[in-house]
Amino acid sequence: MPDLNELVASELSRSWYEKHSAELYRRYDTWRELQRKQNTRIMMWVAAGIYVMFAGLDLLMIPDVVVETTMSRILLAVAAIFVVEMMTAGKLSAERFDAICGAVIFACYVGWLAPASASSDTNALSYYLIFGAMFMMISNLFFNFSFVTAATSSLAILSVCIVSTFVPADTSTAYRIAFTAFYTSCFSTTLYVNWKLNAERYNVFLNALQAESRQAEVVQRGEALLRLSNTDALTGLKNRRAIDERLRDLWTHWQTERRGFAALLIDIDFFKNFNDHYGHQEGDRCLILVAKALADLVEQHGGSVGRYGGEEFIVLAQVPDGESIAPLAEAIRRAVEDLQLHHEQRPDGDRIITVSVGASYSGNQTSEKLERLITEADRALYRAKASGRNCIWVFDPNEPLGDENGEDIAAVLKVAIAENLISLVYQPIRNIATGRMEAAEALMRLKMPDGKIISPMVFIPVAERTGAIMELGRWAIRSACRVLQEEEWIPVLSVNISAVQLKAPGFSISVASILAETGISPQRLAFEITEGREIETHPDVLRAIGELKQLGLKLWLDDFGTGFAGLSCLRAVEFDTVKIDRSFLHDTPSPRGARLLQDIITLVGNRGLGIIVEGVETERQLGLMRSSGIDCIQGYHVGRPMSSDSLRRYSGAEGANFPRSSRGRR
């Protein structure tokens, strides 16, 4: 396609005297083949009718031979139509078709001229012969002949026209010169116009071909982009977007035609251990091999398979009844087990890669919501994991629900934003020396439809597992930026960011878009990232952190000292501030705990980083922080989480003594 575009562009830029592309002319002739023959046939019928009608002018100009000329006209017109129809029925090429028609035009002219020359009215005849120029015009302009065909036909007619000036023997030399010049002018002018028209037709074809080629290229690129947008880059399977579309289609068929289908969630057992030990390349290879095994198996059952996240896959397959699901789930489990991929880091004693499978059936649904089906498959998957992994579990609606399923948190999270079930509260962070509020932390809160408040420690892991954290996270960032937009007195507002968000493609782009949308300075927004092994080992996380840093956002290391990474996080990422976990402060009543906290403060301080100590809940702890030279503190003794309005009123007390009676935890 690009070669054709370049060829057409080059052809359009050529001068008229330069040699043109034989390939494009061949395409042009092929494109015009049928059209030329159809046009020539129609034009011949029209020309034959006009040719016969000119018998009326014969009656006026040369009445003494009108019978002969009229008979000649009728016979030649009928012969011309006959020849054209015979050629149309045959398989002649358009070029040959036109050449014969050009010869017919010449024959019609000569066939009329012969009996007309016998007229005794030489004066009228001498003027009437000027109409011979019309035959040249018909050949060059009326028909869409090629330049060569038009030139050959009109040149023959010109020759006869010049000879005809001598037919009345008594014509003067001036007459002959004038009419010869007239005929020659008609010939050259009309032939030039024919050449220009043919050149324009060729250019029109080239422009049409170029437009068609570009359109085809656009369509191909669109199809390629559509395939990319629906395909997981690593495994080549359908991605979550494509699977969601297929899921909606199957759900529609179920609701309208009662065609049952199964949803099966497949999770690779202990994949994180595998990835951490063998490396990301082997982890990717494992995902690819598992994906191929699933695709080969599911294809036999006419189903769809996609990558649903990290190491989780999903299979959608139409099944006749619920009894058919368990054999399919078992076949999936066995197909992965048969790969015999070594996994020496499993804590359960097995030494190969296996999967756990959770399945649900549309026939068990009483709800009108599609999300319920996936929630049930997710529950079944967790039952499979809880049963020792490397097994299957088909959701049974008659099974008693565990306590953890008393409220469908996963389903609520999908509609939490739309139904205003999610909100932000703000906990102040104060400077010990000045008493001023240096920043505030935005904390998410979830309220169930029945009014029950769900702890972030409960719903955040569910959001991360189901992927709802992506939408909730974007909402939290946008909401925080809007608060900063409205409350210009807030110096810095921090938002907690999940590793799941950092691993997602385009996360930093979405953050930049929100900043541009709200017009907030990046320096007023801080992202709190909880320390963990993924910060220093996952390339996507490190890349996202680097991009956020380039945007100018503040990066805070949250809950320092509680994760698996420890000091390596400070080495891997250039944080602005470190938030020391509350547990160290609460251990200070013991001499050992007090020394440990002081060591951590000294260590972080020596790196030139800002320090915030979490969990300040008593006056004793506040005094300890003052004596330790801490910059900022956070906790119930400083300020509880509150609404933005309450935070505004709270900020009015800047510089006042800290409250002394509040108890509890952040």
Rosetta blueprint (number, residue, H / E / L):
1 M L
2 P H
3 D H
4 L H
5 N H
6 E H
7 L H
8 V H
9 A H
10 S H
11 E H
12 L H
13 S L
14 R L
15 S L
16 W L
17 Y L
18 E L
19 K L
20 H L
21 S L
22 A H
23 E H
24 L H
25 Y H
26 R H
27 R H
28 Y H
29 D H
30 T H
31 W H
32 R H
33 E H
34 L H
35 Q H
36 R H
37 K H
38 Q H
39 N H
40 T H
41 R H
42 I H
43 M H
44 M H
45 W H
46 V H
47 A H
48 A H
49 G H
50 I H
51 Y H
52 V H
53 M H
54 F L
55 A H
56 G H
57 L H
58 D H
59 L H
60 L H
61 M H
62 I L
63 P H
64 D H
65 V H
66 V H
67 V H
68 E H
69 T H
70 T H
71 M H
72 S H
73 R H
74 I H
75 L H
76 L H
77 A H
78 V H
79 A H
80 A H
81 I H
82 F H
83 V H
84 V H
85 E H
86 M H
87 M H
88 T H
89 A H
90 G L
91 K L
92 L L
93 S L
94 A H
95 E H
96 R H
97 F H
98 D H
99 A H
100 I H
101 C H
102 G H
103 A H
104 V H
105 I H
106 F H
107 A H
108 C H
109 Y H
110 V H
111 G H
112 W H
113 L H
114 A H
115 P H
116 A H
117 S L
118 A L
119 S L
120 S L
121 D L
122 T H
123 N H
124 A H
125 L H
126 S H
127 Y H
128 Y H
129 L H
130 I H
131 F H
132 G H
133 A H
134 M H
135 F H
136 M H
137 M H
138 I H
139 S H
140 N H
141 L H
142 F H
143 F L
144 N L
145 F L
146 S L
147 F H
148 V H
149 T H
150 A H
151 A H
152 T H
153 S H
154 S H
155 L H
156 A H
157 I H
158 L H
159 S H
160 V H
161 C H
162 I H
163 V H
164 S H
165 T L
166 F L
167 V L
168 P L
169 A L
170 D L
171 T L
172 S L
173 T H
174 A H
175 Y H
176 R H
177 I H
178 A H
179 F H
180 T H
181 A H
182 F H
183 Y H
184 T H
185 S H
186 C H
187 F H
188 S H
189 T H
190 T H
191 L H
192 Y H
193 V H
194 N H
195 W H
196 K H
197 L H
198 N H
199 A H
200 E H
201 R H
202 Y H
203 N H
204 V H
205 F H
206 L H
207 N H
208 A H
209 L H
210 Q H
211 A H
212 E H
213 S H
214 R H
215 Q H
216 A H
217 E H
218 V H
219 V H
220 Q H
221 R H
222 G H
223 E H
224 A H
225 L H
226 L H
227 R H
228 L H
229 S H
230 N L
231 T E
232 D L
233 A L
234 L L
235 T L
236 G L
237 L L
238 K E
239 N L
240 R H
241 R H
242 A H
243 I H
244 D H
245 E H
246 R H
247 L H
248 R H
249 D H
250 L H
251 W H
252 T H
253 H H
254 W H
255 Q H
256 T H
257 E H
258 R L
259 R L
260 G L
261 F E
262 A E
263 A E
264 L E
265 L E
266 I E
267 D E
268 I E
269 D L
270 F L
271 F H
272 K H
273 N H
274 F H
275 N H
276 D H
277 H H
278 Y H
279 G L
280 H H
281 Q H
282 E H
283 G H
284 D H
285 R H
286 C H
287 L H
288 I H
289 L H
290 V H
291 A H
292 K H
293 A H
294 L H
295 A H
296 D H
297 L H
298 V H
299 E H
300 Q H
301 H L
302 G L
303 G L
304 S E
305 V E
306 G E
307 R E
308 Y E
309 G E
310 G L
311 E L
312 E E
313 F E
314 I E
315 V E
316 L E
317 A E
318 Q E
319 V L
320 P L
321 D L
322 G H
323 E H
324 S H
325 I H
326 A H
327 P H
328 L H
329 A H
330 E H
331 A H
332 I H
333 R H
334 R H
335 A H
336 V H
337 E H
338 D L
339 L L
340 Q L
341 L L
342 H E
343 H L
344 E L
345 Q L
346 R L
347 P L
348 D L
349 G L
350 D L
351 R L
352 I E
353 I L
354 T L
355 V E
356 S E
357 V E
358 G E
359 A E
360 S E
361 Y E
362 S H
363 G H
364 N H
365 Q L
366 T L
367 S L
368 E L
369 K L
370 L L
371 E H
372 R H
373 L H
374 I H
375 T H
376 E H
377 A H
378 D H
379 R H
380 A H
381 L H
382 Y H
383 R H
384 A H
385 K H
386 A H
387 S L
388 G L
389 R L
390 N L
391 C L
392 I E
393 W E
394 V E
395 F L
396 D L
397 P L
398 N L
399 E L
400 P L
401 L L
402 G L
403 D H
404 E H
405 N H
406 G L
407 E L
408 D L
409 I H
410 A H
411 A H
412 V H
413 L H
414 K H
415 V H
416 A L
417 I L
418 A L
419 E L
420 N L
421 L L
422 I E
423 S E
424 L E
425 V E
426 Y E
427 Q E
428 P E
429 I E
430 R E
431 N E
432 I L
433 A L
434 T L
435 G L
436 R L
437 M E
438 E E
439 A E
440 A E
441 E E
442 A E
443 L E
444 M E
445 R E
446 L E
447 K E
448 M L
449 P L
450 D L
451 G L
452 K L
453 I E
454 I E
455 S L
456 P H
457 M H
458 V H
459 F H
460 I H
461 P H
462 V H
463 A H
464 E H
465 R H
466 T H
467 G L
468 A H
469 I H
470 M H
471 E H
472 L H
473 G H
474 R H
475 W H
476 A H
477 I H
478 R H
479 S H
480 A H
481 C H
482 R H
483 V H
484 L H
485 Q H
486 E H
487 E L
488 E L
489 W L
490 I L
491 P L
492 V L
493 L E
494 S E
495 V E
496 N E
497 I E
498 S L
499 A H
500 V H
501 Q H
502 L H
503 K H
504 A L
505 P L
506 G L
507 F H
508 S H
509 I H
510 S H
511 V H
512 A H
513 S H
514 I H
515 L H
516 A H
517 E H
518 T H
519 G L
520 I L
521 S L
522 P H
523 Q H
524 R H
525 L E
526 A E
527 F E
528 E E
529 I E
530 T E
531 E L
532 G L
533 R H
534 E H
535 I H
536 E H
537 T H
538 H L
539 P H
540 D H
541 V H
542 L H
543 R H
544 A H
545 I H
546 G H
547 E H
548 L H
549 K H
550 Q H
551 L H
552 G L
553 L L
554 K E
555 L E
556 W E
557 L E
558 D E
559 D E
560 F E
561 G L
562 T L
563 G L
564 F L
565 A L
566 G L
567 L H
568 S H
569 C H
570 L H
571 R H
572 A H
573 V L
574 E L
575 F L
576 D L
577 T E
578 V E
579 K E
580 I E
581 D L
582 R H
583 S H
584 F H
585 L H
586 H H
587 D L
588 T L
589 P L
590 S L
591 P H
592 R H
593 G H
594 A H
595 R H
596 L H
597 L H
598 Q H
599 D H
600 I H
601 I H
602 T H
603 L H
604 V H
605 G H
606 N H
607 R L
608 G L
609 L L
610 G E
611 I E
612 I E
613 V E
614 E L
615 G L
616 V L
617 E L
618 T L
619 E H
620 R H
621 Q H
622 L H
623 G H
624 L H
625 M H
626 R H
627 S H
628 S L
629 G L
630 I L
631 D L
632 C E
633 I E
634 Q L
635 G L
636 Y L
637 H L
638 V L
639 G L
640 R L
641 P L
642 M E
643 S L
644 S H
645 D H
646 S H
647 L H
648 R H
649 R H
650 Y H
651 S H
652 G L
653 A L
654 E L
655 G L
656 A L
657 N L
658 F L
659 P L
660 R L
661 S L
662 S L
663 R L
664 G L
665 R L
666 R L
